[in-house]
């Protein structure tokens, strides 16, 4: 059993290194599926393996998971067209559509909701109490950062000015940063908060919960052509009905993949300014 566990960890480690490596040009019909780096590389490999397998089976082509070391790299690789398919945050997906020509294919049934948490024994009871204190967020380019900054602004606060921003690189590290005392509070999506270890959740409490915004987006590069994009969209929309889909959605709590329309994409516009570079 110990040897099997060690072998599994080594395999995940090797896949994780490949996941964030610079991308080579796809050949032999291989599709590059880019997942934005909101999780650690090993978590990304584990969570998205069922979806990768499903897409490969339906499309009849190999699909390779890729990500990037950080949000900036992922955005630039998207801009350069290094991904054929992307799973990404809504504001990053909207920019990929408007700037890079990616075609929206689906959105998660789960809408993004952000919570801010602090330790049980903390005197902080609300966002207003974060004045001259610190807040951990995965990265400044994240949707969570934008949502929290807008919420803080209603109390006269701003991340990076009168609230110290603690960059944890990925959202997997936010709760740990709070528990270790590296930040007074932390903000993350409810998907990670709800699935956190009981030992972590028992030591933390919510001080804020945001209104919902459109969920994660899946988009396809226009070079795939209308036929492949339509086939890909169908594969995503029926995924929840498959055994692999049952396993995937049970683990990720994303509910399902559903159609996305122009009105939904337009609702994301208030969150994109941080990403819109000439």
DODO-516500 format. One record per residue (C-alpha): x, y negated, z negated; residue number from 1. Coordinates in Angstrom, 2 decimals. Each point is the difference from the previous one (the first is absolute). Layout:
residues N
         X         Y         Z     k
         X         Y         Z   NUM
...
end
This chain:
residues 278
         X         Y         Z     k
      0.00      0.00      0.00     1
      2.82     -2.41     -0.90     2
      1.79      0.70      3.27     3
     -3.21     -0.61      1.98     4
     -0.58     -3.30     -1.78     5
      3.57     -1.09      0.65     6
     -0.28      0.94      3.67     7
     -3.26     -1.92      0.30     8
      1.55     -3.10     -1.55     9
      2.99      0.21      2.34    10
     -2.32      0.30      3.01    11
     -2.06     -3.00     -1.11    12
      3.19     -1.96     -0.56    13
      1.26      0.79      3.47    14
     -3.34     -0.94      1.55    15
     -0.08     -3.21     -2.03    16
      3.41     -1.04      1.34    17
     -1.19      0.65      3.54    18
     -3.18     -1.93     -0.70    19
      1.75     -3.35     -0.51    20
      2.86      0.49      2.48    21
      0.14     -2.29      3.05    22
     -2.23      1.34      2.71    23
      1.25      1.69      3.13    24
     -1.98     -0.22      3.21    25
     -2.78      2.59      0.09    26
      0.44      2.66      2.64    27
     -1.71      3.19      1.18    28
     -3.38     -1.53     -0.76    29
      0.73     -0.47     -3.70    30
     -2.11     -2.64     -1.74    31
      1.52     -2.12     -2.77    32
     -2.43     -0.54     -2.88    33
      1.10     -2.94     -2.12    34
     -1.23     -0.25     -3.60    35
      0.67     -3.27     -1.78    36
      2.22      0.50     -3.08    37
     -2.40     -0.50     -2.88    38
      1.00      3.37     -1.46    39
      3.38      1.58     -0.60    40
      1.34      1.95      3.01    41
     -0.67      3.39     -1.62    42
     -3.57     -0.99     -0.91    43
     -0.60     -1.17      3.57    44
      1.19      3.34      1.38    45
     -2.27      1.94     -2.35    46
     -3.11     -2.13      0.43    47
      0.06     -0.41      3.76    48
      1.08      3.50      1.04    49
     -3.62      1.25      0.46    50
     -0.90     -2.97      2.20    51
      3.16      0.41      2.07    52
     -0.80      3.69      0.54    53
     -3.61     -0.77      0.96    54
      0.97     -2.64      2.56    55
      2.61      2.26      1.53    56
     -2.52      2.81      0.35    57
     -2.76     -2.15      1.50    58
      2.27     -1.92      2.38    59
      2.08      3.02      0.96    60
      3.22     -1.94     -0.56    61
      2.61     -0.05     -2.75    62
     -0.49     -2.81     -2.53    63
      2.89     -1.27     -2.11    64
     -0.50     -1.97     -3.23    65
      2.07     -3.14     -0.40    66
      0.01     -2.99     -2.32    67
      2.59     -2.64     -0.88    68
      2.15     -0.98     -3.00    69
     -2.26     -2.99     -0.78    70
     -2.95     -2.04      1.23    71
      2.14     -2.41      2.04    72
      1.63      2.86      1.89    73
     -3.37      1.65      0.64    74
     -1.45     -3.25      1.35    75
      2.99     -0.51      2.31    76
     -0.07      3.61      1.21    77
     -3.71     -0.41      0.72    78
      0.74     -3.20      1.89    79
      2.67      1.83      2.03    80
     -2.49      2.73      0.91    81
      1.93      2.78     -1.72    82
     -3.21      1.65     -1.24    83
     -2.68      1.55      2.18    84
     -2.50      0.18     -2.87    85
      0.04     -1.96     -3.24    86
     -1.69      0.37     -3.37    87
      0.32     -3.35     -1.69    88
     -1.36     -2.66     -2.33    89
     -2.84     -2.08      1.44    90
      1.93     -3.27      0.38    91
      2.92      1.79      1.66    92
     -2.43      1.81      2.31    93
     -1.70     -3.26      0.97    94
      3.36     -1.54      0.93    95
      0.92      3.15      1.95    96
     -3.25     -0.40      1.93    97
      0.26     -3.74      0.70    98
      3.76     -0.30      0.52    99
      1.12      3.42      1.21   100
     -3.04      1.26      1.90   101
     -0.70      3.08     -2.14   102
     -3.56      1.31      0.36   103
     -2.07      0.50     -3.19   104
     -1.17      3.62     -0.22   105
     -1.45      0.49     -3.47   106
     -0.10     -1.24     -3.57   107
     -0.11      1.91     -3.24   108
     -3.36      0.34     -1.72   109
      1.78     -1.18     -3.12   110
      0.07     -3.81     -0.12   111
      3.09     -1.49     -1.62   112
     -0.56     -1.07     -3.59   113
      2.88     -1.30     -2.10   114
      0.33      0.26     -3.77   115
      2.35     -1.84     -2.32   116
      0.99      1.95     -3.12   117
      2.02     -0.60     -3.13   118
      1.00      2.05     -3.02   119
     -2.63      0.72     -2.62   120
      1.85     -2.00     -2.64   121
      0.58     -3.03      2.24   122
     -1.61     -3.32     -1.00   123
     -0.91     -0.62      3.68   124
     -3.77      0.16      0.54   125
     -0.43     -1.72      3.37   126
      1.90     -1.27      3.03   127
      0.14     -3.48     -1.50   128
      2.11      1.37     -2.84   129
      2.78      0.86      2.48   130
      1.26     -3.59     -0.04   131
      3.80      0.17     -0.38   132
     -0.21      3.79     -0.15   133
      0.81      2.64      2.61   134
     -2.05      2.11      2.42   135
      1.33      3.10      1.79   136
     -1.18      0.55      3.58   137
      1.34      2.42      2.60   138
      1.28     -2.73      2.32   139
     -0.69     -3.60      0.94   140
     -1.20      0.95      3.49   141
     -2.68      2.34     -1.33   142
     -3.76     -0.49      0.07   143
      0.03      0.38     -3.77   144
      2.31     -3.00     -0.33   145
     -2.33     -2.11      2.17   146
     -3.09      1.10     -1.94   147
      1.63     -0.67     -3.35   148
      1.37     -3.38      1.07   149
     -3.48     -1.10      1.10   150
     -1.47      1.19     -3.31   151
      2.73     -1.74     -2.02   152
     -0.54     -3.22      1.94   153
     -3.51     -0.22     -1.45   154
      1.62     -0.35     -3.44   155
      2.63     -2.48      1.18   156
      2.78      2.59      0.22   157
      2.27      1.17      2.80   158
      2.29      2.98      0.36   159
      3.60     -1.09      0.24   160
     -0.67     -3.33     -1.72   161
     -1.74      0.11     -3.38   162
     -0.39      3.80      0.12   163
      3.26      1.91      0.50   164
     -0.21      2.52      2.82   165
      1.58      3.41     -0.66   166
      0.60      1.83      3.29   167
     -0.18      3.77     -0.58   168
      0.64      0.87      3.70   169
     -2.84      2.57      0.09   170
     -3.29      0.21     -1.86   171
      1.05      3.33     -1.47   172
      2.19     -1.99     -2.41   173
     -2.46     -2.66     -1.21   174
     -1.44      1.82     -3.01   175
      3.44      1.18     -1.08   176
      1.28     -3.58      0.09   177
     -2.74     -1.09     -2.39   178
      0.50      2.94     -2.35   179
      3.76     -0.63     -0.12   180
     -0.52     -3.65     -0.85   181
      1.47     -1.20      3.30   182
     -3.20     -1.97      0.64   183
     -2.80     -1.29     -2.21   184
     -2.63      1.29      2.42   185
     -0.20      1.84      3.29   186
     -2.32     -0.01      3.00   187
     -0.78      2.96      2.23   188
     -2.85      1.49      2.00   189
     -2.62      2.12     -1.72   190
      1.11      3.05      2.02   191
      3.30      0.09     -1.88   192
     -1.51     -1.19     -3.28   193
     -2.75      2.65      0.03   194
      2.45      2.78      0.84   195
      2.66     -1.07     -2.51   196
      1.19      2.50     -2.60   197
     -2.19      0.14     -3.09   198
      3.06     -0.80     -2.12   199
      0.39     -3.30      1.87   200
     -3.66     -0.98      0.13   201
     -0.45      0.60     -3.72   202
      2.59     -2.70     -0.74   203
     -1.45     -2.61      2.34   204
     -3.20     -2.01      0.40   205
     -1.52     -2.11      2.76   206
     -0.10     -3.77     -0.21   207
     -1.25     -0.65      3.55   208
     -1.74      1.82      2.86   209
     -0.34     -1.64      3.41   210
     -3.00     -0.03      2.33   211
      0.41      2.55      2.82   212
      1.60     -0.83      3.34   213
      0.14      2.21      3.14   214
      1.96      3.18     -0.50   215
      3.13      1.42      1.59   216
      0.11     -0.10      3.78   217
      1.13      2.44      2.67   218
      1.03     -1.46      3.34   219
      1.49      1.31      3.24   220
      2.56     -1.55      2.33   221
     -1.49     -1.04      3.37   222
      2.65      1.97      1.91   223
     -1.88      3.18     -0.97   224
     -2.70     -0.92      2.50   225
     -3.76     -0.13     -0.38   226
     -0.49      3.76      0.27   227
      2.47      0.93     -2.73   228
     -1.19     -2.84     -2.24   229
     -3.58      1.24      0.30   230
      1.09      3.58     -0.74   231
      2.02     -1.22     -2.98   232
     -2.93     -2.00     -1.36   233
     -2.27      3.03      0.25   234
      2.58      2.14     -1.81   235
      0.08     -2.52     -2.85   236
     -3.78     -0.33     -0.31   237
     -0.56      3.78     -0.25   238
      2.96      0.61     -2.32   239
     -2.12     -0.04     -3.18   240
     -2.00      2.98      1.30   241
      3.06      2.27      0.25   242
      1.72      2.09     -2.72   243
      3.14     -2.12      0.38   244
     -2.15     -3.10     -0.32   245
     -1.63      1.30     -3.18   246
      3.45      0.47     -1.54   247
      1.23     -3.38      1.21   248
     -2.94     -2.05     -1.24   249
     -0.18      1.87     -3.30   250
      3.61     -0.99     -0.63   251
     -0.03     -3.57      1.33   252
     -3.54     -0.99     -1.04   253
     -0.33     -1.94      3.26   254
     -3.51      1.53      0.45   255
      0.11      0.32      3.81   256
      0.98     -1.73      3.22   257
     -2.77     -2.05      1.59   258
     -0.45     -2.41      2.93   259
      1.42     -3.52     -0.27   260
     -1.50     -2.95      1.84   261
      1.09     -3.53      0.92   262
     -1.92     -1.55     -2.90   263
      1.90      2.17     -2.49   264
      3.32     -0.96      1.55   265
     -0.91     -3.70     -0.17   266
     -0.72      0.29     -3.73   267
      3.70      0.77     -0.52   268
      1.23     -3.30      1.50   269
      0.27     -1.89     -3.34   270
      2.72      2.45     -1.09   271
      2.27     -0.03      3.07   272
      1.76     -3.38     -0.20   273
      2.97      1.42     -1.96   274
      0.76      2.32      2.94   275
     -0.60     -2.30      2.94   276
      3.42     -0.98      1.31   277
      0.62     -1.49      3.43   278
end
